[in-house]
Amino acid sequence: MKSLSKISMKKHLLPYLASVVLLFTLSSCLKNDENTNPNIAALSVIHASPGLQKFDFVVNNQRINSSPFDYSQRLPYFNIYGGTRTFGIYKVQSTDSIKLGSFEAKSDNYYSIYVIGQATNPQFLVLTDSLTQPSAAKANLRFLNLSPDAPALSLSLSQNEGQDSTLFSNLNYKSHSAFTGIKGGKTYTFKIKSADQTTVATVENVNVESGRIYTIWSKGLINSTNDTTKVGIIIQPNI
């Protein structure tokens, strides 16, 4: 197969099928291809800062996005070299940085960088993603509380207007659950609730496919009434 070490950071965006191939072949490629540099990891980036302007995302002085990176958007996994990776968000088509950071990427690992926080003080949340293949007829999902002004939040699900079942309880801002399995091939309603069981946000008719891996995160601000920045639920497939 083509060496994963030949990274083109300008042509990195992977469609869904490429992400699946990356997940199941990264380890074997690194071990079996004698011409492959084994020090390869994968990175995804998510804009989760309500009210923050569109930006460019840069890794080691190379712009990753092909168009301005807007709120709630996600860049699918792309290849990076292991080691210390410097990154940052920049004003669109500018060398003016908004926020800079770095992290240590380990070979054969998958990472997500969430750009979070209030627009006046954006921050980075770097997570290591455990993309273990779900059990048969299952899907794996995790929950993140990324609403800057929110209290601890819980995530529940239900089917066919049935009773809510709590999946994850009382996650504070910037906290996240581990991935857990639920039945795939089903249609669910997901709700985010506060500690007193008040429903903060709801999304209905979500088709959860078997074999897929999802991240569900709370977006926006509890105290906002603006359609763009008010609290809501984002469901994004990792693969």
Residue pairs with C-beta under 8 A, 6 or more apart in sequence:
1 25
1 29
1 33
3 33
3 35
3 36
3 37
4 26
4 29
4 30
4 33
4 36
4 37
4 40
4 79
5 35
5 36
5 37
5 40
7 40
7 79
7 80
7 81
9 59
9 60
9 62
9 64
9 78
10 62
10 63
12 64
12 78
12 79
13 66
13 75
13 76
13 78
14 22
14 76
14 77
14 78
15 76
16 76
16 237
16 239
18 76
19 76
19 77
19 238
19 239
20 239
22 42
22 77
22 79
23 77
23 110
23 131
23 239
24 133
26 40
26 42
26 108
27 108
29 36
30 36
30 38
30 40
30 107
30 108
31 38
37 81
38 107
38 108
39 81
39 82
39 83
39 107
40 79
40 80
40 81
40 82
40 107
40 108
41 79
41 80
41 81
41 82
41 105
41 106
41 107
41 108
41 109
41 110
41 111
42 77
42 78
42 79
42 80
42 109
42 110
42 111
43 59
43 77
43 78
43 80
43 85
43 105
43 110
43 111
43 112
43 113
44 74
44 75
44 76
44 77
44 78
44 110
44 111
44 112
44 113
44 129
44 238
45 57
45 64
45 69
45 74
45 75
45 112
45 113
45 115
46 73
46 74
46 75
46 112
46 113
46 114
46 115
46 217
46 236
47 55
47 69
47 70
47 71
47 72
47 73
47 74
47 115
48 71
48 72
48 114
48 115
48 116
48 146
48 217
48 219
48 234
49 71
49 115
49 116
49 117
49 118
49 119
49 122
49 123
50 71
50 118
50 119
50 148
50 219
50 220
50 221
50 224
50 228
50 229
51 71
51 118
51 119
51 221
51 228
51 229
52 71
52 98
52 115
52 119
52 122
53 91
53 92
53 98
53 119
54 68
54 69
54 70
54 71
54 92
55 68
55 69
55 89
55 90
55 91
55 92
55 98
55 115
56 63
56 64
56 65
56 68
56 69
56 89
56 90
56 91
56 92
56 93
56 94
57 63
57 64
57 65
57 69
57 75
57 87
57 88
57 89
57 90
57 115
58 64
58 87
58 88
58 89
58 90
59 80
59 85
59 86
59 87
60 85
60 86
60 87
61 86
63 90
64 75
64 78
65 75
68 92
69 75
69 89
71 228
72 219
72 234
74 236
77 110
77 238
77 239
80 105
81 105
82 105
82 106
82 107
83 104
83 105
84 102
84 103
84 104
84 105
85 102
85 103
85 104
85 105
86 100
86 101
86 102
87 100
87 101
87 102
87 103
87 113
88 97
88 98
88 99
88 100
88 101
89 97
89 98
89 99
89 115
89 122
90 96
90 97
90 98
91 97
91 98
98 122
99 115
99 122
99 123
99 124
101 113
101 124
101 126
103 111
103 113
103 126
105 111
109 128
110 128
110 129
110 131
110 238
111 126
111 127
111 128
111 129
112 126
112 127
112 129
112 215
112 238
113 124
113 125
113 126
113 127
114 124
114 125
114 126
114 127
114 144
114 146
114 217
115 122
115 123
115 124
116 122
116 123
116 124
116 125
116 146
116 148
116 174
117 123
117 148
118 148
125 144
125 146
125 174
127 176
129 238
130 178
130 179
131 213
131 238
131 239
132 140
132 179
133 211
134 140
134 181
134 184
134 210
134 211
134 212
134 213
135 181
136 210
137 183
137 184
137 185
137 210
138 181
138 182
138 183
138 184
138 210
138 211
139 181
139 182
139 183
139 184
139 208
139 209
139 210
139 211
139 212
139 213
139 214
140 179
140 180
140 181
140 182
140 212
140 213
140 214
141 167
141 179
141 180
141 182
141 208
141 213
141 214
141 215
141 216
142 168
142 176
142 177
142 178
142 179
142 180
142 214
142 215
142 216
143 155
143 167
143 168
143 171
143 176
143 177
143 215
143 216
143 217
143 218
144 171
144 175
144 176
144 177
144 215
144 216
144 217
144 218
145 152
145 153
145 171
145 172
145 173
145 174
145 175
145 176
145 217
145 218
146 173
146 174
146 217
146 218
146 219
147 153
147 173
147 218
147 219
147 220
147 221
147 222
147 231
148 173
148 221
149 221
149 222
149 223
150 173
150 194
150 200
150 218
150 221
150 222
150 231
151 172
151 194
151 195
151 222
152 170
152 171
152 172
152 194
152 195
153 170
153 171
153 192
153 193
153 194
153 200
153 218
154 166
154 168
154 169
154 170
154 171
154 192
154 193
154 194
154 195
155 166
155 167
155 168
155 171
155 190
155 191
155 192
155 193
155 216
156 164
156 165
156 166
156 167
156 190
156 191
156 193
157 164
157 165
157 167
157 182
157 188
157 189
157 190
157 191
158 164
158 165
158 188
158 189
158 191
159 186
159 187
159 188
159 189
161 189
164 191
167 177
167 180
167 182
168 177
168 180
170 195
171 177
179 213
182 188
182 208
183 208
184 208
184 209
184 210
184 211
184 212
185 208
185 209
185 210
186 207
186 208
187 205
187 206
187 207
187 208
188 206
188 208
189 202
189 203
189 204
189 205
189 206
190 202
190 203
190 206
190 216
190 233
190 235
191 199
191 200
191 201
191 202
192 199
192 200
192 201
192 202
192 218
192 231
192 233
193 199
193 200
194 200
200 218
200 222
200 231
201 218
201 231
201 232
201 233
202 233
203 232
203 233
203 235
206 235
208 214
212 237
212 239
213 237
213 238
213 239
214 235
214 236
214 237
214 238
215 235
215 236
215 237
215 238
216 233
216 234
216 235
216 236
217 233
217 234
217 236
218 231
218 232
218 233
218 234
219 231
219 232
219 233
219 234
220 229
220 230
220 231
220 232
221 229
221 230
221 231
222 231
224 230
224 231
